Amino acid sequence: MIFWWLLPVVFAVSWLLTLALRHYALTQSLLDVPNERSSHTIPTPRGGGMAIVVAFSTAMLVLASLDGLGGAELKGFLGAGLLVAGIGFADDHGHIAAKWRLLGHFVAAAWVLFWIGGLAPLSVFGLLVDLGWLGNGLALVYLVWMLNLYNFMDGIDGLASVEALCVCLGACLLYWVGGQVSLIWLALMLACAVLGFLCWNFPPARIFMGDAGSGFLGLILGALALQAAWVGPELFWGWVILLGVFVVDATWTLLRRLLRGDKVFQAHRSHAYQFAARRFQSHRAVTLAVVAINVLWLLPIALFVVMGMLEPVAGLSLAYAPLVFSAWFFKAGTLE
């Protein structure tokens, strides 16, 4: 079934809701006030990511009602996504202790894993490897890390939005090349929901995403990758390659801070993208550089993997190598 007509609706809902949320944040003084760990310089409304949550959740319900989305996927994505968004929304309005946030994140990840069937067998150097319960445990940690790293990487104007947009549109191309056109719609709906918000979030941002939106995006993107693995193992690797900018920067930074004994849930400005934004004195330059990396480097490699022209693990290593070098070059995870 064709759902092109739904795309502009999702975009419009997201755009209008972001406008409404900006007005709400301003009237309620829900502002992200700059401090010594901030990358912005003026108080900015936050919490606009709820527009993405509402627009995409509504799109999922419509798709399911038109047989464009299975009941299991709807229950998994919608239930887990709304739980994570709810936790983030509450945290945006006050404060929830890190241990309780993390518990909620694990519950949400376990919920979506239950409905999509856990981790599918993966292709590794030509062999199909089924990790069983160990794989499900790894998938659980992967989802929790994805939603948290997305929160960590939402630190300069437009970055988290353009990353999600590039990854979703790239995944649509992977599905088309891989002959799985029916899977395109969910990623395309998410791209439209993000695009509506990005109109307000592109540098200089007039509203920030907030924990509700960033956590929701991280979880959904991670879950879409796991869903794709059941259709074709190479599609999972394609997703992970497309997510490389955020995965490498956040993981490298976390490991460096863990080794130094830092409090990892404490706000900081030591990601590679934050060092880069300060060096070039421009959020826009860094955000556009991430677009270029996604389109000109990661997407072609992901396509080669999906088309069988490159072994998945080799493709992943090739894709991540310069990203690791960039994290090292910009001293990610080091003290300022």
Secondary structure as GFF3:
##gff-version 3
##sequence-region A 1 336
A	DSSP	alpha_helix	6	27	.	.	.	ID=ss1
A	DSSP	beta_strand	31	32	.	.	.	ID=ss2
A	DSSP	beta_strand	44	45	.	.	.	ID=ss3
A	DSSP	alpha_helix	50	65	.	.	.	ID=ss4
A	DSSP	alpha_helix	71	93	.	.	.	ID=ss5
A	DSSP	alpha_helix	98	116	.	.	.	ID=ss6
A	DSSP	beta_strand	122	124	.	.	.	ID=ss7
A	DSSP	beta_strand	127	129	.	.	.	ID=ss8
A	DSSP	alpha_helix	132	153	.	.	.	ID=ss9
A	DSSP	alpha_helix	159	177	.	.	.	ID=ss10
A	DSSP	three_ten_helix	181	183	.	.	.	ID=ss11
A	DSSP	alpha_helix	184	201	.	.	.	ID=ss12
A	DSSP	alpha_helix	210	231	.	.	.	ID=ss13
A	DSSP	alpha_helix	233	242	.	.	.	ID=ss14
A	DSSP	alpha_helix	244	260	.	.	.	ID=ss15
A	DSSP	alpha_helix	272	280	.	.	.	ID=ss16
A	DSSP	alpha_helix	283	293	.	.	.	ID=ss17
A	DSSP	pi_helix	294	298	.	.	.	ID=ss18
A	DSSP	alpha_helix	299	306	.	.	.	ID=ss19
A	DSSP	alpha_helix	312	329	.	.	.	ID=ss20
###
